[in-house]
Amino acid sequence: MVTRDEGATESGARLFGRSYLLANGVQLGISIVFISLMTYMALYAVRLFAVSETAAGFAASSFILGAAVVRMALGKFIDVIGRRRTLFIALTVFLLCSLLYPVALSYPALLGVRLLHGAAFGTASTAITAVAISLIPPARRSEGLGYFGLSATIATAVGPLVAVPMSLYLDPVWMFAFVGGCSLLTLICLALMRVPERSITAVERAGMWRIRGRDLIDPQALPIALVVLLCSGGYSMIMTYLTPFLVLEDRALAATVFFMIFAVVMMLVRLVAGRLQDTRGDNAVIPATILTFAGALVLLAVSQQWWAVVVSAVLAGIGFGGLLPCLQVVGVNRVSGDRVAIATSTHYLMLDGGIAIGPVVLGPLIALTGYPGLFLAGAVLAVVGVVVYWWVHGRGTATPRHGAGAQH
């Protein structure tokens, strides 16, 4: 039996129920902690342990590794354990990890905390997304997920604004107190939220510990998740290499301007992209957003002018801000209700994989082509993503978008 949120009316048209808004609060809290510490951690590791830049970078990215590993096995267990119970355990561990940093007094201890913290984040973000999907009326799923994604977008702007001044002017204990406070607020949101649960059949419970490939990655959601992998690989070129590129060009301020514009435009486009997808269809939105994102990378590669940085930030915000929630909707709509958690896990696994693997695979291009060649390679990944999208989904969207697989 599925408990119903007060926002799920008989017509199924109401979106902004209390529990949906609280789910957004949980997502916002964990995302602010994630982005803030990603911005803060490399410099913290260098100062505290005098490690190399590579080791400091791993201190930051090991969080993503922890999230990616747990997502691989998480999907099938969320509904077995229970969504509220999963969220409570994950958010409690998330809070404890936020408080453990001051006592992680060696580099290996810091990595251990980062890996555990990332695992808690991966669990919480996957579970809260599955909850949010259950709270969104199926006919407004693209719109609802677009609004839900605003939480992570806001965190993209808020995290660096908090972390950079704190890294420069305050003792680290204040940073960890801040992320601890954000983590505590997520638990308060959960306590006030009505969490829809899905009943587990006897067959599912009996097969709980039998791990098959489809228990880790949903085969129906995987084709569209490969598009996420490719596009997030291009996105990782911006997140990892834009700042050092502009600093080397003596334009550090341009990097700050880029990310501020990028975050604002992402917020704005997510207000309209989901509604457009719901009313006009997947093909009206997804190819255009991917190509717009590719255009942003090309512009970064071919021009070093201020106007190019500003325009590319706008294009990247439109493209990446629109494509992620829209692709997630396609992946969820391809599966039945009992597979939503695994489809969500598959989406985030590919997102994490692209961000983590992209710099490792394409980073060596810097020595051969410089940063412009790197950004062009990211654009190529995005264009390949359009081709994959059309092959696995776009050419077959004449069937109704909200069929049986979209129902919960």
N, C-alpha and C positions, 0 to 999 in steps of 0.2 A: 504494500500500500504506500502511496506517495502522499506525504503531507503537503497541503497547499498553502502557499504564501497568500497574504491578503491582497497582493497585487494580481493574482491570477483569478480574474473574474470569470463568470460563466462564458462570456463572449471571448475570453482569452485576449482581449485587446489592451488591457491595462499593463503598462510597463513599469512605472516608477513606484512600486510598492516599497514598504519600509525595508523588507529583507533584501531586496535588490540594491537599494541604496547602501545598506550596511555591508553587503558583499563588495560594493565598490570601495567602501572604507577600508576593508581588509586588504584589498588589492593595492590601494594607494599606500597603506602603511608599509607593507612588505616591499613594495617597489621603491619607496623612498629610502628604506634601509639598504636595499641592494645597490641602487645607483650611488648613494652617498658613500658607502664603503668602497665601491669600485673606484670612485674618484679619489678617495682618501688613502687607500691601503698601500699603494706602491711607495709613495713618499714616506708613509709611516714605517714601512719595513726597512727602507734605506736608512732612515734616521735611527731607528731603534736597534737594528742588527747589523748595519753597515754591509748589507748584501749587494750583489751586483744588480744592474738594471734588469737583467733577465730574471733573476730570482725574485726581485721585487714585483715584476710583472706577473710572475706566476702566483705570488701571494694574492694578487688581485683576481686573476682568472681562475684560480683553483676553486673559487666559489661556484663558477659556472660548471666546472667539472663535477663537483658534488651534486649540483642540480641535475645535470644531464644523466649521471649514473642512476640516480633514484627514479627519474622519470621512466627509464627503460622497464622497470619492474613494477611500477606503481599502479598503472591504469586498472588492472583487474582486481586490485585489492581495495580500492577506495569504497566501492559499494559493499564489499564483503565486510570490511571493518566498520563501515558506516561513515557517511560524509562528515557529520558533526564530530564524531570521535577522532577521525583522521585529522580534521582541522585543529581540534583542541590539542592533540599530541604534537602536531607539527608546529603550531604557533607557540606552544609552551617551550619546546626545544629552541625555536627561533629566538624567543626572549632570553633564554638562558645563555645562548651563544653570544648574544649582544653584550651580556654582562661578563663573559669569560675573557674578552680581549685583554683587559688590563692585567690579568694573571697569566697570560700566555707569554712567558718571559724568554722563550727561545724561538728561533725561526721554525723548527719542526713543530713546536706546539702551536704556533700561529697558523701553520698550514693545516694542522688537525682541526682547529676551530673553524677555519675557513671552509674546509670540506664538509664538516658537519653542518655548519650554517647554510651552506649551499644546498645540502640535502633537505634540510628543513624548508628552505625556500621553494625548492622544486616540488616538494610534497604539498605545501600550502597553496602555491600558485595553481597547480593542477587541480586540486580539490575545489578551491574557491571558484575557478572557472567553470567546472562541472556544475557547481551549485548555481552559479549565475545563469548558465544556459537553461537549467531547469526552471528558473524563475522568469524567463523571457517568453512571452507568447510566441509560438512558432512563426506566425505571420509577420512578426517584427524582430526576428532573430538577428538579421544583419544590423538593424538599427540599434538593438539592445547591446550587441557585442561591440559595436562601434563606440557607444557611450561607455561601456565597461572598460574598453581599452584606453579611454581618456585618463584613467587613474595612473597607468604606467607612463603615459605621455607627460602628465603633470610632474611625475617623479623625475623624468628626464631633465626638466627645467629646475625643479626645487633642489634635487640632490647636489649638483655641482655648486649652486648658490650657497648652500649650507656648508659643504665640505671644504671648499677652497679657502674661505676666510678662517674656518676653524683650524685648518692645517697650518695656516700662516701665523695666527695670533693667539690661539688658545691651547691649553694643555689637552693631550689626547683624551683624558677622562671625560671632558665635556662632550666630545664627539660620541663616545660610547654611551654616555647618559642620554644623548639625543636619540640615538637609534634604539636604545632600550625603551625610552618613552614611546616612540612610534610603535615598537613591538607590543608594548602593553596595551596600547589603544586598539590594536587588532583583536586582542583577546576580549576586550570590552565589546567591540562590535559583534564578535561571534556570540557572546553571551546574550545579546539583545536580538539576535537574528533567529528567524524560523527557517530551519534547513530542510529542504525537501529530501527525503530518503527514498531509495528504490528497494523494494523487496527482493531478496536473493532466493532463487529457486534452489531446491535440494540438489539438483545436478550441478549448479554453479558452486555451491558450498562444498560438495564432494570433490570437485576438481580444483579446489582453491590452491593446492600446492603442486598441481601439475602445470609446469611451465612449458608452454609451446610458443613458437614464434608469434602467433597471432595474439598471444596474451601480453606480449611486450610492445608490438607495433601492429596497429590495425591495417590489414591489407587493403581495405577500401579507402581509408584515409591517407595511406602512404603516397599514392601517386601525386596528390595535390600537395602533400607535405614536402615532396621533393622540390616543388616550386619555392616553398618557404626556405628550404635549405640553400638553394641557389641565390635567392634574393637577399637572405641574411648574410651570405658570404660577401656579397657586394656591400651591404650595410657595414660589415665589419671593417672594410677599408676606411670608411669615414670615422667610425668610432675609435679605431686603433691608430690610424696614421694621419688624419687630417691635422691634429694639433701639432705633432712634431714637424710636419711639412710646412705649416704656416709659421711656426717658430723659427725654423731654419731660414725662411724667407723674410724674417724680421717683421712678421705680421701677427704677433701673438694675440692682439686685440681682435683680429679678424676671426680667430677660432671661437672666442667668446660670443661674438656677434652671430656667427654661423649657428651655434647650438641653441642660442636663445630664439632666433627666428625659426629654426627647425622645429623646436618644441611647440612654439605658438601655432605654427601652420599645421602641425600634426593634430593639435587639439581642434582646430577649426575644421579641418577636412573630415575628421571622424564624426563631426556633427551631421554631415550630409552624405558621406559615402555609403553608410549602411542603409539609410533610407532610399538612396538611389538604387542600390543593389536589390532591395526588397521590391521596388516598384518597376525597375527596368530590366533586371536580370544580371547575372554574373558577368556576361560578356560586355555589358555597357560600362563596367567599372574596372575590372581586374587588368585586362591588357593595357588600358590607358594608364593606370597607375604604375604598373611595372615599367612601361616605356618612359614615363615621366621621371621615375627614379633613375633609370639608366641615363637619361639626359642630364640629370644633376651631376652624375659621376663624370660624364664626358666633359661638361663645362668646367669642372674642377681640374681636369687634365689639360685642357687646351688654353686656359686663361688664368693669369695671376692678378687680374685687376680686382679692385674692391667690389665693383658692381657684379662681377662674376661670382664672388663668394656669396653675396646677398641673394642673387637669383638662384644659384645652385641650392642654397638653404631652403628657399621657397619650394623649388622643384622637388627636393628630397623630402621635405615635409609632406607635400601633396602625395608623392608617390609611395613612400614607405608607410606614411600614416594611413593611407587608404588601403594598401594592398594586404597588410597583415590581418586585420579583422575580417576582411572580405574572404581571404583564403581560408581562414579558420571556419567561417560559416560554411563554405563549400565542403570542407573536410567533415564537419559534423553532419551536414545534410546527406552525406553519402552512407551513413551508418544508421543502424537501428538504435532505439533508445537505450538498450542495455550495453551498447558499445561506446556511448558518448565519452565516458571517462578515459577509455583507452585511445579514442580518436583525439581527445584533447591532449593527452600525454604524448601522442605521436607528433602532433603539431609543435608542441614546445620542445620536444627532443630535437626535431629538425632545426628549429630556431636557434637553440643553444649550440647545436652542432655547427651550423653555418658561422655563427659568431666566433666560436672557439677554433674551428679548423681554418677558416678563411685566411687569417693573418699568417698561420703556419705554412699554408700551401703557397700563397701568393706573395708573402713578405720577401722572399729572395729576389723577386723582380726588381726591388729597389736598387740593388747593386747593378742590375743590367740595364734598366730603363729609367731609373729615377722614379719619383713619386707619380709623375703624370702617367707613366706606363702602368703603374699599379692601379690607379683609378680607372683607366681604360679597361684593364682586366676585370675590375669589378662591374663595369658597365656590360661587358661581354657576358658575365654570369647572369646578369638580369635579363638580357636579351634571350639567352638560352632558356631562362625561366619562362618567358612568354611562349616560346616554341613548345616547351614541355606542357605548359598549362593548356594550350590549344589542343595538343595531341591527346592528353589524358582526360580533358573535361570540356573545354570550350566548344569543340565541334559537335558535342552531343547534348547541348543544353536545350534542345527543342522539347525535351520531356519536362513536365511540371517540376518546378524547383522544390516545392514543399510536398513531396510525395510521402509514401509510407516511411521511408527512411528518415524523414525529418520529424516524425512525430515522436512524442515522448509519452 
